[in-house]
Amino acid sequence: MSRQVVRSSKFRHVFGQPAKADQCYEDVRVSQTTWDSGFCAVNPKFVALICEASGGGAFLVLPLGKTGRVDKNVPTVCGHTAPVLDIAWCPHNDNVIASGSEDCTVMVWEIPDGGLTLPLREPVVTLEGHTKRVGIVAWHPTAQNILLSAGCDNVILVWDVGTGAAVLTLGPDVHPDTIYSVDWSRDGALICTSCRDKRVRIIEPRKGTVIAEKDRPHEGTRPVHAVFVSEGKILTTGFSRMSERQVALWDTKHLEEPLSLQELDTSSGVLLPFFDPDTNIVYLCGKGDSSIRYFEITSEAPFLHYLSMFSSKESQRGMGYMPKRGLEVNKCEIARFYKLHERKCEPIAMTVPRKSDLFQEDLYPPTAGPDPALTAEEWLGGQDAGPLLISLKDGYVPPKSRELRVNRGLDSTRRRAAPEASGTPSSDAVSRLEEEIKKLQTTVQELQKRLDRLEETVQAK
């Protein structure tokens, strides 16, 4: 009689625990925009979420501990003139956040400790270079002040936020259609992109060269998302020809066949993958789903192991993922998600059950800290470095807030950040100038009419 052997893993019994009602953020109006981003970004200090706004685009930033009902008049970050599509906290400064919008701009904001007391309308720097809406923003994991943005103009721009200039451009010759996802490798040497042309590409951004690509990693026509995972592998989520959702693991050196391909279900929501390099667990959160699936990645076949699934009654409009340094290590919490409902943001803690209250070293290896490993100049000069690691044994103490300094010597005006890099001013800047010209022409016409009337009055007398 053969007995099936169950694979041993310390993460087999990971379970999700939603926060109690008083630990949620209630009465927030989550954005209704249809876009495949998480709509939420969190760090050890703040939770930010894209909200509904009349007459422009806005997002809400709340101190992590300010739970409960959110005042409807709470100040927002509201400098964009069209809906915000994506937000991302800087990994090296917990007070700095970037946002991409339908108004074709990327804005970088500095949030004061304690949160906002007044609406924030003036960004630290505005990055203009895209000619269509900006749907993806992603900070470099190890180099200071390096920010990537991807727009619906099929262009990826890499910015040096310290100077406000676009330093690298990957044009439509690299991506001939809409870019669905962009992810940095752990040391920031490469990026992995998925595109509407049904190709996943691995790109060296400083050289602008595609070093590997895979055509049709999933047979379906729905969007594909791709992220780097450990040991030179990438993970993709997509749809089969029969519209079944799939997850696949690939070796970047041999993209002919997947190391593992699993079919999940027939839901229509796009799966957003979140990878934890410390535990080698990937979490899949589907937009419109009411569940979070998680898998463990190993170095031996079958490589991708299904662990479990957290389920709830209400579907999710978006999802934020807390960096490891923001977790409660004394409760064996290995991940925390911030689930967006229609009118609520609900934290969900992923916990490994342990009897001991002592620090569990096997669950918390040294993790990425808040200090950059490289300057922007060093990275642009060709250097690469992994993240500077810190221990969580004695808990994480956030460093003092650091001011984001922007040297505009290379960029004399704040709002002229990127036309030099792109060669042409953005369509948003052109439309603003055209409106000003029309107003001036109307004013001149009215003055001319008044002058004609005065002349007629003088002649009559």
Buried (B, 14 or more C-beta within 10 A) or exposed (E): EEEEEEEEEBBEEBEBBBBEEEEBBBEBBBBEBEBBBBBBBBBBBBBBBBBEBEEBBBBBBBBBEEBEEBEEEBBBBBBBBBBBBBBBBBBBBBBBBBBBBBBBBBBBBBBEEEBBEEEBEEBBBBBBBBBBBBBBBBBBBBBBBBBBBBBBBBBBBBBBBBBBBBBBBBEEEBBEEBBBBBBBBBBBBBBBBBBBBBBBBBBEBBEBEBEBBBEEBBBBEBBBBBBBBBEEBBBBBBBBEEEBBBBBBBBBEEBEEBBBBBEBEEBEBBBBBBBBBBBBBBBBBBBEBBBBBBBBBBEEEEBBBEBBEBEBEEBBBBBBBBBBBBBEBEEBBBBBBBBBBEEBBBBBBBBBEBEEEEBBEEBBEBBBBBEBBBBBBBBBEEBBBBBBEBBBEEEBEBEEBBEBEBEBEEBEEBBBBBBEBBEEBBBBBEEBEEEEEEEEEEEEEEEEEEEEEEEEEEEEE
